Amino acid sequence: NYMIPKGSDIHILIYDLHRDPKYWPNPDKFDPERFHPEAVRKRHRFSYIPFSAGPRNCI
């Protein structure tokens, strides 16, 4: 456990998160079934965050 001080900036390595075998078996294999609604419901809600803080955050 680690307490992040209030006001701190944090960086999430999204490339690494999206290839973490803990959430994505065979992470470098193209598998559209990963995004089937049933599969989405079973995984952690923050295991796939392509737009970080929202769809307009990267723009």
mmCIF file of the N, C-alpha and C atoms, coordinates in Angstrom:
data_MODEL
# 
_entry.id   MODEL 
# 
loop_
_atom_site.group_PDB 
_atom_site.id 
_atom_site.type_symbol 
_atom_site.label_atom_id 
_atom_site.label_alt_id 
_atom_site.label_comp_id 
_atom_site.label_asym_id 
_atom_site.label_entity_id 
_atom_site.label_seq_id 
_atom_site.pdbx_PDB_ins_code 
_atom_site.Cartn_x 
_atom_site.Cartn_y 
_atom_site.Cartn_z 
_atom_site.occupancy 
_atom_site.B_iso_or_equiv 
_atom_site.pdbx_formal_charge 
_atom_site.auth_seq_id 
_atom_site.auth_comp_id 
_atom_site.auth_asym_id 
_atom_site.auth_atom_id 
_atom_site.pdbx_PDB_model_num 
ATOM 1   N N  . ASN A 1 1  ? 0.834   -1.194  0.000   1.00 0.00 ? 1  ASN A N  1 
ATOM 2   C CA . ASN A 1 1  ? 0.000   0.000   0.000   1.00 0.00 ? 1  ASN A CA 1 
ATOM 3   C C  . ASN A 1 1  ? 0.869   1.244   0.000   1.00 0.00 ? 1  ASN A C  1 
ATOM 4   N N  . TYR A 1 2  ? 0.452   2.217   -0.775  1.00 0.00 ? 2  TYR A N  1 
ATOM 5   C CA . TYR A 1 2  ? 1.194   3.461   -0.851  1.00 0.00 ? 2  TYR A CA 1 
ATOM 6   C C  . TYR A 1 2  ? 0.202   4.606   -0.927  1.00 0.00 ? 2  TYR A C  1 
ATOM 7   N N  . MET A 1 3  ? 0.373   5.595   -0.075  1.00 0.00 ? 3  MET A N  1 
ATOM 8   C CA . MET A 1 3  ? -0.493  6.765   -0.067  1.00 0.00 ? 3  MET A CA 1 
ATOM 9   C C  . MET A 1 3  ? 0.101   7.821   -0.995  1.00 0.00 ? 3  MET A C  1 
ATOM 10  N N  . ILE A 1 4  ? -0.668  8.245   -1.965  1.00 0.00 ? 4  ILE A N  1 
ATOM 11  C CA . ILE A 1 4  ? -0.224  9.297   -2.872  1.00 0.00 ? 4  ILE A CA 1 
ATOM 12  C C  . ILE A 1 4  ? -0.637  10.631  -2.264  1.00 0.00 ? 4  ILE A C  1 
ATOM 13  N N  . PRO A 1 5  ? 0.321   11.508  -2.027  1.00 0.00 ? 5  PRO A N  1 
ATOM 14  C CA . PRO A 1 5  ? -0.006  12.790  -1.410  1.00 0.00 ? 5  PRO A CA 1 
ATOM 15  C C  . PRO A 1 5  ? -0.968  13.614  -2.269  1.00 0.00 ? 5  PRO A C  1 
ATOM 16  N N  . LYS A 1 6  ? -1.873  14.301  -1.617  1.00 0.00 ? 6  LYS A N  1 
ATOM 17  C CA . LYS A 1 6  ? -2.844  15.158  -2.294  1.00 0.00 ? 6  LYS A CA 1 
ATOM 18  C C  . LYS A 1 6  ? -2.105  16.169  -3.168  1.00 0.00 ? 6  LYS A C  1 
ATOM 19  N N  . GLY A 1 7  ? -2.619  16.374  -4.372  1.00 0.00 ? 7  GLY A N  1 
ATOM 20  C CA . GLY A 1 7  ? -2.027  17.331  -5.296  1.00 0.00 ? 7  GLY A CA 1 
ATOM 21  C C  . GLY A 1 7  ? -0.902  16.771  -6.147  1.00 0.00 ? 7  GLY A C  1 
ATOM 22  N N  . SER A 1 8  ? -0.570  15.507  -5.940  1.00 0.00 ? 8  SER A N  1 
ATOM 23  C CA . SER A 1 8  ? 0.512   14.887  -6.713  1.00 0.00 ? 8  SER A CA 1 
ATOM 24  C C  . SER A 1 8  ? 0.062   14.610  -8.139  1.00 0.00 ? 8  SER A C  1 
ATOM 25  N N  . ASP A 1 9  ? 0.995   14.696  -9.051  1.00 0.00 ? 9  ASP A N  1 
ATOM 26  C CA . ASP A 1 9  ? 0.754   14.251  -10.418 1.00 0.00 ? 9  ASP A CA 1 
ATOM 27  C C  . ASP A 1 9  ? 1.211   12.803  -10.508 1.00 0.00 ? 9  ASP A C  1 
ATOM 28  N N  . ILE A 1 10 ? 0.428   11.997  -11.189 1.00 0.00 ? 10 ILE A N  1 
ATOM 29  C CA . ILE A 1 10 ? 0.832   10.613  -11.418 1.00 0.00 ? 10 ILE A CA 1 
ATOM 30  C C  . ILE A 1 10 ? 0.769   10.340  -12.917 1.00 0.00 ? 10 ILE A C  1 
ATOM 31  N N  . HIS A 1 11 ? 1.541   9.404   -13.350 1.00 0.00 ? 11 HIS A N  1 
ATOM 32  C CA . HIS A 1 11 ? 1.557   9.023   -14.757 1.00 0.00 ? 11 HIS A CA 1 
ATOM 33  C C  . HIS A 1 11 ? 1.270   7.531   -14.846 1.00 0.00 ? 11 HIS A C  1 
ATOM 34  N N  . ILE A 1 12 ? 0.361   7.191   -15.721 1.00 0.00 ? 12 ILE A N  1 
ATOM 35  C CA . ILE A 1 12 ? 0.019   5.791   -15.952 1.00 0.00 ? 12 ILE A CA 1 
ATOM 36  C C  . ILE A 1 12 ? 0.618   5.392   -17.296 1.00 0.00 ? 12 ILE A C  1 
ATOM 37  N N  . LEU A 1 13 ? 1.358   4.325   -17.306 1.00 0.00 ? 13 LEU A N  1 
ATOM 38  C CA . LEU A 1 13 ? 1.942   3.828   -18.547 1.00 0.00 ? 13 LEU A CA 1 
ATOM 39  C C  . LEU A 1 13 ? 0.893   2.973   -19.257 1.00 0.00 ? 13 LEU A C  1 
ATOM 40  N N  . ILE A 1 14 ? 0.084   3.642   -20.062 1.00 0.00 ? 14 ILE A N  1 
ATOM 41  C CA . ILE A 1 14 ? -1.054  2.980   -20.696 1.00 0.00 ? 14 ILE A CA 1 
ATOM 42  C C  . ILE A 1 14 ? -0.599  1.853   -21.618 1.00 0.00 ? 14 ILE A C  1 
ATOM 43  N N  . TYR A 1 15 ? 0.500   2.059   -22.325 1.00 0.00 ? 15 TYR A N  1 
ATOM 44  C CA . TYR A 1 15 ? 1.018   0.996   -23.194 1.00 0.00 ? 15 TYR A CA 1 
ATOM 45  C C  . TYR A 1 15 ? 1.250   -0.274  -22.384 1.00 0.00 ? 15 TYR A C  1 
ATOM 46  N N  . ASP A 1 16 ? 1.877   -0.124  -21.223 1.00 0.00 ? 16 ASP A N  1 
ATOM 47  C CA . ASP A 1 16 ? 2.151   -1.281  -20.371 1.00 0.00 ? 16 ASP A CA 1 
ATOM 48  C C  . ASP A 1 16 ? 0.877   -1.845  -19.758 1.00 0.00 ? 16 ASP A C  1 
ATOM 49  N N  . LEU A 1 17 ? -0.015  -0.989  -19.324 1.00 0.00 ? 17 LEU A N  1 
ATOM 50  C CA . LEU A 1 17 ? -1.285  -1.445  -18.750 1.00 0.00 ? 17 LEU A CA 1 
ATOM 51  C C  . LEU A 1 17 ? -2.053  -2.297  -19.751 1.00 0.00 ? 17 LEU A C  1 
ATOM 52  N N  . HIS A 1 18 ? -2.079  -1.864  -21.004 1.00 0.00 ? 18 HIS A N  1 
ATOM 53  C CA . HIS A 1 18 ? -2.837  -2.580  -22.027 1.00 0.00 ? 18 HIS A CA 1 
ATOM 54  C C  . HIS A 1 18 ? -2.158  -3.868  -22.487 1.00 0.00 ? 18 HIS A C  1 
ATOM 55  N N  . ARG A 1 19 ? -0.966  -4.132  -21.967 1.00 0.00 ? 19 ARG A N  1 
ATOM 56  C CA . ARG A 1 19 ? -0.257  -5.371  -22.299 1.00 0.00 ? 19 ARG A CA 1 
ATOM 57  C C  . ARG A 1 19 ? 0.071   -6.202  -21.066 1.00 0.00 ? 19 ARG A C  1 
ATOM 58  N N  . ASP A 1 20 ? -0.557  -5.892  -19.967 1.00 0.00 ? 20 ASP A N  1 
ATOM 59  C CA . ASP A 1 20 ? -0.316  -6.610  -18.713 1.00 0.00 ? 20 ASP A CA 1 
ATOM 60  C C  . ASP A 1 20 ? -0.997  -7.972  -18.772 1.00 0.00 ? 20 ASP A C  1 
ATOM 61  N N  . PRO A 1 21 ? -0.231  -9.062  -18.710 1.00 0.00 ? 21 PRO A N  1 
ATOM 62  C CA . PRO A 1 21 ? -0.834  -10.393 -18.790 1.00 0.00 ? 21 PRO A CA 1 
ATOM 63  C C  . PRO A 1 21 ? -1.790  -10.695 -17.637 1.00 0.00 ? 21 PRO A C  1 
ATOM 64  N N  . LYS A 1 22 ? -1.727  -9.909  -16.573 1.00 0.00 ? 22 LYS A N  1 
ATOM 65  C CA . LYS A 1 22 ? -2.683  -10.075 -15.472 1.00 0.00 ? 22 LYS A CA 1 
ATOM 66  C C  . LYS A 1 22 ? -4.111  -9.828  -15.966 1.00 0.00 ? 22 LYS A C  1 
ATOM 67  N N  . TYR A 1 23 ? -4.257  -8.921  -16.923 1.00 0.00 ? 23 TYR A N  1 
ATOM 68  C CA . TYR A 1 23 ? -5.580  -8.585  -17.460 1.00 0.00 ? 23 TYR A CA 1 
ATOM 69  C C  . TYR A 1 23 ? -5.786  -9.082  -18.882 1.00 0.00 ? 23 TYR A C  1 
ATOM 70  N N  . TRP A 1 24 ? -4.693  -9.266  -19.615 1.00 0.00 ? 24 TRP A N  1 
ATOM 71  C CA . TRP A 1 24 ? -4.772  -9.595  -21.029 1.00 0.00 ? 24 TRP A CA 1 
ATOM 72  C C  . TRP A 1 24 ? -3.912  -10.818 -21.355 1.00 0.00 ? 24 TRP A C  1 
ATOM 73  N N  . PRO A 1 25 ? -4.487  -12.015 -21.357 1.00 0.00 ? 25 PRO A N  1 
ATOM 74  C CA . PRO A 1 25 ? -3.710  -13.187 -21.782 1.00 0.00 ? 25 PRO A CA 1 
ATOM 75  C C  . PRO A 1 25 ? -3.250  -12.992 -23.234 1.00 0.00 ? 25 PRO A C  1 
ATOM 76  N N  . ASN A 1 26 ? -2.037  -13.369 -23.531 1.00 0.00 ? 26 ASN A N  1 
ATOM 77  C CA . ASN A 1 26 ? -1.467  -13.176 -24.872 1.00 0.00 ? 26 ASN A CA 1 
ATOM 78  C C  . ASN A 1 26 ? -1.663  -11.730 -25.336 1.00 0.00 ? 26 ASN A C  1 
ATOM 79  N N  . PRO A 1 27 ? -1.108  -10.779 -24.609 1.00 0.00 ? 27 PRO A N  1 
ATOM 80  C CA . PRO A 1 27 ? -1.405  -9.370  -24.861 1.00 0.00 ? 27 PRO A CA 1 
ATOM 81  C C  . PRO A 1 27 ? -1.027  -8.849  -26.246 1.00 0.00 ? 27 PRO A C  1 
ATOM 82  N N  . ASP A 1 28 ? -0.088  -9.484  -26.928 1.00 0.00 ? 28 ASP A N  1 
ATOM 83  C CA . ASP A 1 28 ? 0.305   -9.002  -28.252 1.00 0.00 ? 28 ASP A CA 1 
ATOM 84  C C  . ASP A 1 28 ? -0.485  -9.653  -29.385 1.00 0.00 ? 28 ASP A C  1 
ATOM 85  N N  . LYS A 1 29 ? -1.413  -10.514 -29.042 1.00 0.00 ? 29 LYS A N  1 
ATOM 86  C CA . LYS A 1 29 ? -2.240  -11.179 -30.050 1.00 0.00 ? 29 LYS A CA 1 
ATOM 87  C C  . LYS A 1 29 ? -3.525  -10.373 -30.268 1.00 0.00 ? 29 LYS A C  1 
ATOM 88  N N  . PHE A 1 30 ? -3.881  -10.156 -31.528 1.00 0.00 ? 30 PHE A N  1 
ATOM 89  C CA . PHE A 1 30 ? -5.144  -9.494  -31.838 1.00 0.00 ? 30 PHE A CA 1 
ATOM 90  C C  . PHE A 1 30 ? -6.282  -10.453 -31.515 1.00 0.00 ? 30 PHE A C  1 
ATOM 91  N N  . ASP A 1 31 ? -7.153  -10.044 -30.612 1.00 0.00 ? 31 ASP A N  1 
ATOM 92  C CA . ASP A 1 31 ? -8.266  -10.888 -30.185 1.00 0.00 ? 31 ASP A CA 1 
ATOM 93  C C  . ASP A 1 31 ? -9.500  -10.019 -29.951 1.00 0.00 ? 31 ASP A C  1 
ATOM 94  N N  . PRO A 1 32 ? -10.335 -9.841  -30.972 1.00 0.00 ? 32 PRO A N  1 
ATOM 95  C CA . PRO A 1 32 ? -11.510 -8.985  -30.822 1.00 0.00 ? 32 PRO A CA 1 
ATOM 96  C C  . PRO A 1 32 ? -12.496 -9.475  -29.766 1.00 0.00 ? 32 PRO A C  1 
ATOM 97  N N  . GLU A 1 33 ? -12.411 -10.744 -29.380 1.00 0.00 ? 33 GLU A N  1 
ATOM 98  C CA . GLU A 1 33 ? -13.305 -11.270 -28.343 1.00 0.00 ? 33 GLU A CA 1 
ATOM 99  C C  . GLU A 1 33 ? -13.064 -10.595 -26.994 1.00 0.00 ? 33 GLU A C  1 
ATOM 100 N N  . ARG A 1 34 ? -11.909 -9.975  -26.822 1.00 0.00 ? 34 ARG A N  1 
ATOM 101 C CA . ARG A 1 34 ? -11.617 -9.264  -25.565 1.00 0.00 ? 34 ARG A CA 1 
ATOM 102 C C  . ARG A 1 34 ? -12.637 -8.161  -25.311 1.00 0.00 ? 34 ARG A C  1 
ATOM 103 N N  . PHE A 1 35 ? -13.245 -7.662  -26.371 1.00 0.00 ? 35 PHE A N  1 
ATOM 104 C CA . PHE A 1 35 ? -14.148 -6.529  -26.253 1.00 0.00 ? 35 PHE A CA 1 
ATOM 105 C C  . PHE A 1 35 ? -15.613 -6.924  -26.373 1.00 0.00 ? 35 PHE A C  1 
ATOM 106 N N  . HIS A 1 36 ? -15.868 -8.216  -26.334 1.00 0.00 ? 36 HIS A N  1 
ATOM 107 C CA . HIS A 1 36 ? -17.252 -8.698  -26.282 1.00 0.00 ? 36 HIS A CA 1 
ATOM 108 C C  . HIS A 1 36 ? -17.848 -8.196  -24.967 1.00 0.00 ? 36 HIS A C  1 
ATOM 109 N N  . PRO A 1 37 ? -19.090 -7.740  -24.967 1.00 0.00 ? 37 PRO A N  1 
ATOM 110 C CA . PRO A 1 37 ? -19.681 -7.183  -23.736 1.00 0.00 ? 37 PRO A CA 1 
ATOM 111 C C  . PRO A 1 37 ? -19.522 -8.070  -22.503 1.00 0.00 ? 37 PRO A C  1 
ATOM 112 N N  . GLU A 1 38 ? -19.624 -9.370  -22.667 1.00 0.00 ? 38 GLU A N  1 
ATOM 113 C CA . GLU A 1 38 ? -19.470 -10.271 -21.513 1.00 0.00 ? 38 GLU A CA 1 
ATOM 114 C C  . GLU A 1 38 ? -18.036 -10.236 -20.978 1.00 0.00 ? 38 GLU A C  1 
ATOM 115 N N  . ALA A 1 39 ? -17.058 -10.214 -21.872 1.00 0.00 ? 39 ALA A N  1 
ATOM 116 C CA . ALA A 1 39 ? -15.656 -10.146 -21.449 1.00 0.00 ? 39 ALA A CA 1 
ATOM 117 C C  . ALA A 1 39 ? -15.363 -8.813  -20.770 1.00 0.00 ? 39 ALA A C  1 
ATOM 118 N N  . VAL A 1 40 ? -15.945 -7.743  -21.284 1.00 0.00 ? 40 VAL A N  1 
ATOM 119 C CA . VAL A 1 40 ? -15.744 -6.415  -20.689 1.00 0.00 ? 40 VAL A CA 1 
ATOM 120 C C  . VAL A 1 40 ? -16.275 -6.387  -19.263 1.00 0.00 ? 40 VAL A C  1 
ATOM 121 N N  . ARG A 1 41 ? -17.427 -6.987  -19.035 1.00 0.00 ? 41 ARG A N  1 
ATOM 122 C CA . ARG A 1 41 ? -18.022 -7.004  -17.683 1.00 0.00 ? 41 ARG A CA 1 
ATOM 123 C C  . ARG A 1 41 ? -17.167 -7.773  -16.685 1.00 0.00 ? 41 ARG A C  1 
ATOM 124 N N  . LYS A 1 42 ? -16.402 -8.742  -17.151 1.00 0.00 ? 42 LYS A N  1 
ATOM 125 C CA . LYS A 1 42 ? -15.618 -9.599  -16.252 1.00 0.00 ? 42 LYS A CA 1 
ATOM 126 C C  . LYS A 1 42 ? -14.278 -8.995  -15.837 1.00 0.00 ? 42 LYS A C  1 
ATOM 127 N N  . ARG A 1 43 ? -13.777 -8.026  -16.568 1.00 0.00 ? 43 ARG A N  1 
ATOM 128 C CA . ARG A 1 43 ? -12.450 -7.507  -16.238 1.00 0.00 ? 43 ARG A CA 1 
ATOM 129 C C  . ARG A 1 43 ? -12.543 -6.219  -15.414 1.00 0.00 ? 43 ARG A C  1 
ATOM 130 N N  . HIS A 1 44 ? -11.425 -5.849  -14.837 1.00 0.00 ? 44 HIS A N  1 
ATOM 131 C CA . HIS A 1 44 ? -11.359 -4.630  -14.032 1.00 0.00 ? 44 HIS A CA 1 
ATOM 132 C C  . HIS A 1 44 ? -11.713 -3.431  -14.907 1.00 0.00 ? 44 HIS A C  1 
ATOM 133 N N  . ARG A 1 45 ? -12.500 -2.514  -14.382 1.00 0.00 ? 45 ARG A N  1 
ATOM 134 C CA . ARG A 1 45 ? -12.983 -1.405  -15.212 1.00 0.00 ? 45 ARG A CA 1 
ATOM 135 C C  . ARG A 1 45 ? -11.874 -0.461  -15.677 1.00 0.00 ? 45 ARG A C  1 
ATOM 136 N N  . PHE A 1 46 ? -10.724 -0.487  -15.021 1.00 0.00 ? 46 PHE A N  1 
ATOM 137 C CA . PHE A 1 46 ? -9.620  0.373   -15.443 1.00 0.00 ? 46 PHE A CA 1 
ATOM 138 C C  . PHE A 1 46 ? -8.493  -0.401  -16.126 1.00 0.00 ? 46 PHE A C  1 
ATOM 139 N N  . SER A 1 47 ? -8.780  -1.625  -16.572 1.00 0.00 ? 47 SER A N  1 
ATOM 140 C CA . SER A 1 47 ? -7.741  -2.390  -17.264 1.00 0.00 ? 47 SER A CA 1 
ATOM 141 C C  . SER A 1 47 ? -7.586  -1.943  -18.718 1.00 0.00 ? 47 SER A C  1 
ATOM 142 N N  . TYR A 1 48 ? -8.537  -1.185  -19.226 1.00 0.00 ? 48 TYR A N  1 
ATOM 143 C CA . TYR A 1 48 ? -8.457  -0.657  -20.588 1.00 0.00 ? 48 TYR A CA 1 
ATOM 144 C C  . TYR A 1 48 ? -8.924  0.791   -20.560 1.00 0.00 ? 48 TYR A C  1 
ATOM 145 N N  . ILE A 1 49 ? -7.990  1.708   -20.699 1.00 0.00 ? 49 ILE A N  1 
ATOM 146 C CA . ILE A 1 49 ? -8.332  3.135   -20.661 1.00 0.00 ? 49 ILE A CA 1 
ATOM 147 C C  . ILE A 1 49 ? -7.632  3.848   -21.825 1.00 0.00 ? 49 ILE A C  1 
ATOM 148 N N  . PRO A 1 50 ? -8.101  3.634   -23.047 1.00 0.00 ? 50 PRO A N  1 
ATOM 149 C CA . PRO A 1 50 ? -7.402  4.190   -24.204 1.00 0.00 ? 50 PRO A CA 1 
ATOM 150 C C  . PRO A 1 50 ? -7.384  5.711   -24.247 1.00 0.00 ? 50 PRO A C  1 
ATOM 151 N N  . PHE A 1 51 ? -8.319  6.363   -23.564 1.00 0.00 ? 51 PHE A N  1 
ATOM 152 C CA . PHE A 1 51 ? -8.376  7.820   -23.605 1.00 0.00 ? 51 PHE A CA 1 
ATOM 153 C C  . PHE A 1 51 ? -8.061  8.445   -22.256 1.00 0.00 ? 51 PHE A C  1 
ATOM 154 N N  . SER A 1 52 ? -7.426  7.704   -21.367 1.00 0.00 ? 52 SER A N  1 
ATOM 155 C CA . SER A 1 52 ? -6.973  8.222   -20.078 1.00 0.00 ? 52 SER A CA 1 
ATOM 156 C C  . SER A 1 52 ? -8.124  8.802   -19.273 1.00 0.00 ? 52 SER A C  1 
ATOM 157 N N  . ALA A 1 53 ? -8.213  10.106  -19.204 1.00 0.00 ? 53 ALA A N  1 
ATOM 158 C CA . ALA A 1 53 ? -9.230  10.760  -18.370 1.00 0.00 ? 53 ALA A CA 1 
ATOM 159 C C  . ALA A 1 53 ? -10.511 11.040  -19.142 1.00 0.00 ? 53 ALA A C  1 
ATOM 160 N N  . GLY A 1 54 ? -10.662 10.491  -20.305 1.00 0.00 ? 54 GLY A N  1 
ATOM 161 C CA . GLY A 1 54 ? -11.873 10.701  -21.091 1.00 0.00 ? 54 GLY A CA 1 
ATOM 162 C C  . GLY A 1 54 ? -11.536 10.886  -22.564 1.00 0.00 ? 54 GLY A C  1 
ATOM 163 N N  . PRO A 1 55 ? -12.539 10.777  -23.433 1.00 0.00 ? 55 PRO A N  1 
ATOM 164 C CA . PRO A 1 55 ? -12.285 10.804  -24.866 1.00 0.00 ? 55 PRO A CA 1 
ATOM 165 C C  . PRO A 1 55 ? -11.718 12.125  -25.380 1.00 0.00 ? 55 PRO A C  1 
ATOM 166 N N  . ARG A 1 56 ? -11.837 13.212  -24.634 1.00 0.00 ? 56 ARG A N  1 
ATOM 167 C CA . ARG A 1 56 ? -11.320 14.503  -25.105 1.00 0.00 ? 56 ARG A CA 1 
ATOM 168 C C  . ARG A 1 56 ? -10.043 14.919  -24.376 1.00 0.00 ? 56 ARG A C  1 
ATOM 169 N N  . ASN A 1 57 ? -9.566  14.102  -23.466 1.00 0.00 ? 57 ASN A N  1 
ATOM 170 C CA . ASN A 1 57 ? -8.380  14.456  -22.689 1.00 0.00 ? 57 ASN A CA 1 
ATOM 171 C C  . ASN A 1 57 ? -7.128  14.561  -23.548 1.00 0.00 ? 57 ASN A C  1 
ATOM 172 N N  . CYS A 1 58 ? -6.986  13.715  -24.549 1.00 0.00 ? 58 CYS A N  1 
ATOM 173 C CA . CYS A 1 58 ? -5.763  13.681  -25.360 1.00 0.00 ? 58 CYS A CA 1 
ATOM 174 C C  . CYS A 1 58 ? -5.743  14.763  -26.438 1.00 0.00 ? 58 CYS A C  1 
ATOM 175 N N  . ILE A 1 59 ? -6.861  15.400  -26.678 1.00 0.00 ? 59 ILE A N  1 
ATOM 176 C CA . ILE A 1 59 ? -6.950  16.384  -27.776 1.00 0.00 ? 59 ILE A CA 1 
ATOM 177 C C  . ILE A 1 59 ? -6.381  17.716  -27.359 1.00 0.00 ? 59 ILE A C  1 
# 
